[in-house]
Amino acid sequence: MAWSKEKAYEKLQTIYTDQVMQEEKRRIFQQVYRHLSGHLSDLAVKNGLKEDVEKQLKFFKEYTFMPGDNLFQSMRYVFLVARGEKEKSRETTRGHLNRIYRALFQPAGLKNPYIPDAFWDTPIGVACLIAEEGVEAAYPILDEIIEAEK
């Protein structure tokens, strides 16, 4: 299909529904929480989170909202950019992308995150690709989606 920016964003709006974004936030939250728990165990403080913090984290996972400037807000930002909202600034977008990459893919001993190829096939990965390179980078992915829908 011959994509225009408008057609691509229109299709992405049907793909990135609120439900899809919430499910992806829950999936990512679970990954980061598992990572945090593993590191607490590494530091011999497996029960290092207070009970009220544990309750709060369960609440955040359930409602996929966390107040303040955090990973959920960064995910929301790149999803909205992928749906066609204008980015605030290139620096703001870069900051949100860096937070996502650091949270998901930067091991303690590395200066830069190592992003596996499989990430770019996930909903958040495609949204990050669009935020990073523009909607044109998603045209081949959108072609695959259209083909699969037939």
C-alpha positions in Angstrom: 0.0 0.0 0.0 1.2 3.5 -0.7 1.2 5.2 2.7 1.0 8.9 3.5 1.7 10.2 6.9 -2.0 10.9 7.4 -3.0 7.4 6.4 -0.3 5.8 8.5 -1.3 7.8 11.6 -5.0 6.9 11.0 -4.1 3.2 10.9 -1.9 3.5 14.0 -4.8 5.2 15.9 -6.9 2.0 15.2 -4.0 -0.2 16.4 -2.9 1.8 19.5 -6.2 1.7 21.4 -6.3 2.6 25.0 -6.6 -1.1 25.8 -3.5 -2.0 23.8 -1.5 0.7 25.5 -2.7 -0.4 29.0 -1.8 -4.0 28.3 1.6 -3.0 27.1 2.2 -0.9 30.1 1.2 -3.8 32.4 3.6 -6.1 30.5 6.5 -3.7 30.8 5.6 -3.0 34.4 5.9 -6.7 35.1 9.3 -6.9 33.4 10.7 -3.9 35.4 9.2 -5.2 38.7 10.7 -8.6 38.1 14.0 -7.0 37.4 13.8 -4.9 40.5 12.9 -7.9 42.6 15.9 -9.8 41.2 18.3 -6.9 42.1 16.9 -6.6 45.6 17.6 -10.3 46.0 21.1 -9.8 44.6 21.7 -7.2 47.3 20.3 -9.5 50.0 17.3 -7.3 50.7 14.6 -9.4 49.0 12.0 -8.0 51.3 13.4 -4.5 50.9 10.2 -2.9 49.8 7.8 -1.8 52.5 4.3 -3.3 52.6 2.8 0.1 51.6 5.1 0.4 48.7 4.2 -3.1 47.5 0.5 -2.2 47.7 1.2 1.0 45.8 3.0 -0.8 43.0 0.2 -3.3 42.7 -2.2 -0.4 42.3 0.0 1.2 39.6 0.1 -2.1 37.7 -3.6 -2.5 37.9 -4.5 1.0 36.7 -1.4 1.5 34.5 -1.0 5.0 35.9 1.8 6.3 38.2 1.8 10.0 39.2 4.9 12.1 38.3 7.6 11.8 35.7 8.2 8.1 35.2 8.3 5.1 32.9 4.5 5.0 32.4 4.5 8.6 31.4 7.3 8.0 28.9 5.4 5.1 27.4 2.3 7.2 27.2 4.2 9.9 25.4 5.7 7.7 22.7 2.4 5.9 22.2 0.7 9.3 21.6 3.4 10.4 19.2 2.9 7.1 17.4 -0.8 7.9 17.2 0.0 11.2 15.5 0.2 13.7 18.3 2.9 16.3 17.8 6.0 15.8 19.9 6.7 18.6 22.4 10.3 18.8 21.4 13.0 16.6 20.1 14.8 16.8 23.5 11.6 15.7 25.3 11.1 12.8 22.9 14.8 11.8 23.3 14.4 11.9 27.1 11.4 9.6 27.1 13.0 7.2 24.7 16.2 7.1 26.8 14.1 6.3 29.9 12.3 3.4 28.2 15.6 2.0 26.8 17.4 2.4 30.1 14.6 0.8 32.2 14.3 -2.2 29.9 17.7 -2.8 28.4 20.6 -1.2 30.4 22.3 -3.7 32.6 24.2 -2.4 35.6 27.6 -2.8 34.1 26.9 -1.2 30.7 27.0 2.5 29.9 24.5 2.2 27.0 21.5 -0.1 26.7 21.6 -3.1 24.4 18.2 -3.3 22.6 17.4 -6.8 21.2 15.9 -7.0 17.8 12.7 -8.6 19.1 11.9 -5.3 20.9 11.1 -3.6 17.6 8.3 -6.1 17.0 6.4 -5.2 20.2 3.8 -2.4 20.5 6.1 -0.2 22.6 9.0 -1.0 20.2 7.1 0.2 17.2 6.0 3.3 19.0 9.6 4.0 20.0 10.7 3.5 16.4 8.1 6.0 15.2 9.1 8.5 17.9 12.7 8.0 17.0 12.6 8.0 13.2 9.2 9.2 12.2 6.1 7.4 11.0 7.7 6.6 7.7 9.8 4.0 9.5 6.6 2.1 10.3 5.4 1.8 6.7 6.8 -1.8 6.2 5.2 -2.8 9.5 1.9 -1.4 8.5 2.1 -3.2 5.2 2.6 -6.5 7.2 -0.4 -5.6 9.3 -2.6 -4.9 6.3 -1.5 -8.1 4.7 -2.3 -10.1 7.8 -5.7 -8.6 8.1 -6.6 -9.8 4.6 
